Each structure stands twice: as C-alpha cells, then as structure tokens.
Amino acid sequence: MTVILFPLATPSFFAHRWLFNHAMCTFYAFCGVLFGLCSLTSLTALSTVCCMKVCYPAYGNKFSPTYASALLGCVWVYALIFAVAPLADWGSYGPEPYGTACCIKWKASTQEAKFYIVALFVFCYIIPCLLILISYSLILWTVKVSQRAVKQHMSPRKKANSVHSLIVKLSVSVCIGFLAAWTPYAIVSMWAAFGDASQIPVLAFALSAVFAKSSATYNPLVYLLFKPNFQKFLSKDLSLLQAVCAVFCCSRPRVIALKSFHTRDGRASMRYSTAFTDHRGSCRNCTDTFECFRNYPRCYRLSQKPDSASKTNPLAILTDGSACRPSLKRTVQVMVLVTKKKTGMGTVNVVGDVLPSSIARDLM
C-alpha cells in the first residue's frame, strides 16, 4: 500500500487536487480497496486461528504451514472479489470528496451499486467484526477459566498473572484497533450511500480514510509488541546479525579485555572474549546442532585456573557476549547462510571451518 499508493497521493495532496488521469484514479482505488480488505481479512483469519489454537488445541495444533498458505491464498481471493467488482460495473471507482485520492463511489446511483455497498458493509465489516470479537472473547474466557489451574503449577504467581494480563492486553488492543480503524469509514460510507452525501463534512471523509489505511501499520505493531517471545526472537536476530557482521566486515580480530564474573550457581564465566576454547566436554542440554553451537559458551564450565586466564590472549567475539576459556590458538570462521523454503519458514545453516576436534564431535 505504501509503495504503490503513497507516490500517487503525496503530490496530489500538496496540489490540493488529483493530478493523474481517470485510469490512474481507478488503479489507485483498486489497490486501496484490495490491500485494505486484505489487511482486514488477514486480521480476521489470524484471530480465528488464535482462537482455535487456544480454545480448541486438538484442531489448532493440526494447523500446518500448508494450511496457513492455503488460508492466506483464500484471504487474497476474498479481497480480490470485492476489489474487482467495481471494475465489472458492480459499483464504481471515482475521486474522494476531498479530491486528493480515489476510492469507491459511495453515492450509489443504481440498485447494483447500492447492493454492492451493502454487501461490502456486511461481508467486509460486520462479519469480520463479529468473528474478531467472538474469537478474542473465547480466548479471554478460556484463559480466565484455566488461570486457577495455571497458578497451581507455576511457582511464581506473578508469572501467571503477567501471561493473563498480556493476553488481555493483546485481545483488547486488537479489538479496539479494528473498531477504531474501520468503524468511522463504515459509518461515513453508509451515510453517503443511503443519506445526503452533501451534508457529510469533507474532513469526515478524509479522517475516516486515514484511520482505515492506518490499520495496515497498527495491526502488525500490536501483534509484534504484545507477542510474549517477540523480544527473544528479536535479540536472537540481532545477535545473528552481529555475528554475520563480525565475520564478513571485520578484517582481523580485535583484542578485548576479559571481565570475569560469577553466576548464580557459583560458576565463573567471562564476557567479551575473542577466541574459542579447545577443551573436552559436551553440552548436555542441546537438542540439535545449531542449538549446541549457539549454547556452546554457556554449556561448558571453565576448568582453567583464574591465574592462567591472564596469560592467554583472548580470540573470538561471541554472539551472546559470553565466552569459554581463551586457550585456543586456532581461528574459527563461521559462515551463516539464511535461506527461505517454499513454506515461508526461515532456516539457518551454520557451516564451521577449522573447528576444534572436541567441538566438532559435539556438533556432529
């Protein structure tokens, strides 16, 4: 929406009129309706999937990436049907009353146009609104019922309360955001279609259009910021980016001073080292190769004496800021390749070059 519509709307906004021809006006209106309805329908589908996973896990756990791709395709087809309808003389596109953008002509002059506006109001506002409200109401009810059982199994009571509070905030934010974004536009459009459009202020059309188009930005932010493990994945991605920059951007390793500290279980550890250690041992908590490599600095104990740490030159910068004994004199190069499969899920392949023998055995 931003890439296609913004370059057309910005110069028209400064010129206080639509600067392009009727074909570009139709194209602008078509893209606006398509992307807006796609965002609205995606939010509805997402709330339904969340409801299935929380309230009906027997069915929700069967929701595979294949089903997600099929559902996404249905969302686009659903939005495309209502966006193509005005091109087939079932409704029509034209300039907005404020004159700097184009959309559906809400002042219906024929019965077909009125029927299209009613269908748009019912299938693209009323039904999605009901599905979203019902889905998140069921989620809140399920969480409230199971909250007492969760508190019994979780030792810190604050943790259970925080999870419940997070779900409540997410549900309320999504519902309020949906209503705030699309309700003004729905009211103004129905008023213009079945009332006196000349009595509607031009500012009302402009503000309702701004609220509706802002939903494309508001909805992703709500889901990302209120997602419980969003910060964990964000820190992991930033650490991965830092590791890639360290491998491909740094020509030679830097020597950074070591600072030792003691963890809660009494083990000594170090921060900001510049080398891997060639020692014996294995990580007992790793489940796969990449996890073993990622958790390698935290999984190994430091068996080296404290006075010997100052005699060795540190060698490698790690992604999470922790390190093992700096006694290795061999350099380790790690190349991280991020690829995408057809299903849309990201995978990370880690290739180690000149890995120490003990580490290589642990990773394999």
C-alpha positions, 0 to 999 in steps of 0.5 A, a space after each residue: 500500500 505504501 509503495 504503490 499508493 503513497 507516490 500517487 497521493 503525496 503530490 496530489 495532496 500538496 496540489 490540493 487536487 488529483 493530478 493523474 488521469 481517470 485510469 490512474 484514479 481507478 488503479 489507485 482505488 483498486 489497490 486501496 480497496 484490495 490491500 485494505 480488505 486484505 489487511 482486514 481479512 488477514 486480521 480476521 483469519 489470524 484471530 480465528 486461528 488464535 482462537 482455535 489454537 487456544 480454545 480448541 488445541 486438538 484442531 489448532 495444533 493440526 494447523 500446518 504451514 500448508 494450511 496457513 498458505 492455503 488460508 492466506 491464498 483464500 484471504 487474497 481471493 476474498 479481497 480480490 472479489 470485492 476489489 474487482 467488482 467495481 471494475 465489472 460495473 458492480 459499483 464504481 471507482 471515482 475521486 474522494 470528496 476531498 479530491 486528493 485520492 480515489 476510492 469507491 463511489 459511495 453515492 450509489 446511483 443504481 440498485 447494483 451499486 447500492 447492493 454492492 455497498 451493502 454487501 461490502 458493509 456486511 461481508 467486509 465489516 460486520 462479519 469480520 467484526 463479529 468473528 474478531 470479537 467472538 474469537 478474542 472473547 473465547 480466548 479471554 474466557 478460556 484463559 480466565 477459566 484455566 488461570 486457577 489451574 495455571 497458578 497451581 503449577 507455576 511457582 511464581 504467581 506473578 508469572 501467571 498473572 503477567 501471561 493473563 494480563 498480556 493476553 488481555 492486553 493483546 485481545 483488547 488492543 486488537 479489538 479496539 484497533 479494528 473498531 477504531 480503524 474501520 468503524 468511522 469509514 463504515 459509518 461515513 460510507 453508509 451515510 453517503 450511500 443511503 443519506 445526503 452525501 452533501 451534508 457529510 463534512 469533507 474532513 469526515 471523509 478524509 479522517 475516516 480514510 486515514 484511520 482505515 489505511 492506518 490499520 495496515 501499520 497498527 495491526 502488525 505493531 500490536 501483534 509484534 509488541 504484545 507477542 510474549 517471545 517477540 523480544 527473544 526472537 528479536 535479540 536472537 536476530 540481532 545477535 545473528 546479525 552481529 555475528 554475520 557482521 563480525 565475520 564478513 566486515 571485520 578484517 582481523 580480530 580485535 583484542 578485548 579485555 576479559 571481565 570475569 564474573 560469577 553466576 548464580 550457581 557459583 560458576 565463573 564465566 567471562 564476557 567479551 572474549 575473542 577466541 574459542 576454547 579447545 577443551 573436552 566436554 559436551 553440552 548436555 542440554 542441546 537438542 540439535 546442532 545449531 542449538 549446541 553451537 549457539 549454547 556452546 559458551 554457556 554449556 561448558 564450565 571453565 576448568 582453567 585456573 583464574 591465574 592462567 586466564 591472564 596469560 592467554 590472549 583472548 580470540 573470538 567475539 561471541 554472539 551472546 557476549 559470553 565466552 569459554 576459556 581463551 586457550 585456543 590458538 586456532 581461528 574459527 570462521 563461521 559462515 551463516 547462510 539464511 535461506 527461505 523454503 517454499 513454506 515461508 519458514 526461515 532456516 539457518 545453516 551454520 557451516 564451521 571451518 577449522 573447528 576444534 576436534 572436541 567441538 566438532 564431535 559435539 556438533 556432529 
